[in-house]
Amino acid sequence: MNTFSTKKIFVISLVLCLVVYALLLFFFLEIKSANERVLVLLDEVERKEQQNESDESDLALLVGVGQDIQLLDTYLVSEDEVVGFISLIELLGRENNIDVETSSINIEHVEKGNRYFLTIALSVEGDWSRMYDFLRQIEVLPYVVTLSQVAFFQTETVTETGEVSVGWQGKVVFGVLMAPPRER
């Protein structure tokens, strides 16, 4: 009988060992599967974090670029501001005590770079130093101004009393960078 109980104990021990090993294998595989799912989820979270960081940096860039575009727009004359810009030029002439007459106004489209220029031709008359100051003030306007032609020449007129009066006349042609016209 002693042998039977030893066999029985041996079989029971063997079965228990197999059950324990089966459970260990089951838990091992379950833990491995859970770890793999966790790694997949961590990768997904990391990818979403990177996407969020990228989106935030893109948004910050857009905000910064938007501010830069607004700043750049202040250096351009828009279609709506053409009359006001010409009035500004005439005001500068009056402030410098020179006669300013607008000879021509033209909006040119330059295909290269898709730019628009407001080209203004002026006839000016007055004192040399005041005309020079007027020209300098045009150049330092807070716009992108390009002088394309400047010609000053001295004139002499005889007054009613017979005195010779020396003055200056000139032609000034310049372009101002415009914002592209809005589509209607």
Residue pairs with C-beta under 8 A, 6 or more apart in sequence:
73 179
74 142
75 142
75 143
75 144
75 177
76 143
76 144
76 177
76 178
76 179
77 85
77 118
77 143
77 176
77 177
77 178
77 179
78 178
78 179
79 178
79 179
79 181
79 182
82 105
82 107
82 118
85 118
85 143
85 176
86 102
86 105
86 120
88 141
89 100
89 102
89 120
89 122
89 138
90 100
90 102
92 100
92 134
92 137
92 138
93 99
93 100
93 124
93 134
94 100
96 126
96 130
96 131
96 133
96 134
96 137
97 126
97 127
97 130
98 124
98 125
98 126
98 127
98 130
98 131
98 134
99 124
99 125
99 126
100 122
100 123
100 124
100 134
101 122
101 123
101 124
102 120
102 121
102 122
103 121
103 122
103 123
103 171
104 119
104 120
104 121
105 118
105 119
105 120
105 121
106 118
106 119
106 120
107 116
107 117
107 118
107 119
107 178
108 116
108 117
108 119
108 175
109 115
109 116
110 116
110 117
114 180
115 177
115 178
116 177
116 178
116 179
116 180
116 181
117 146
117 175
117 176
117 177
117 178
118 175
118 176
118 178
119 148
119 173
119 174
119 175
120 173
120 174
120 175
120 176
121 149
121 171
121 172
121 173
122 171
122 172
122 173
123 169
123 170
123 171
124 131
124 134
124 169
124 170
124 171
124 172
125 155
125 167
125 168
125 169
125 170
126 134
126 167
126 168
127 167
127 168
128 152
128 168
131 152
131 168
131 170
135 147
135 150
135 172
138 145
138 147
138 172
138 174
139 145
139 147
143 176
143 177
144 176
144 177
145 174
145 175
145 176
146 174
146 175
146 176
146 177
147 172
147 173
147 174
148 173
148 174
148 175
149 171
149 172
149 173
150 170
150 171
150 172
150 173
151 170
151 171
151 172
152 168
152 169
152 170
153 168
153 169
153 170
154 166
154 167
154 168
155 166
155 167
155 168
155 169
156 164
156 165
156 166
156 167
157 164
157 165
157 167
158 164
158 165
159 165
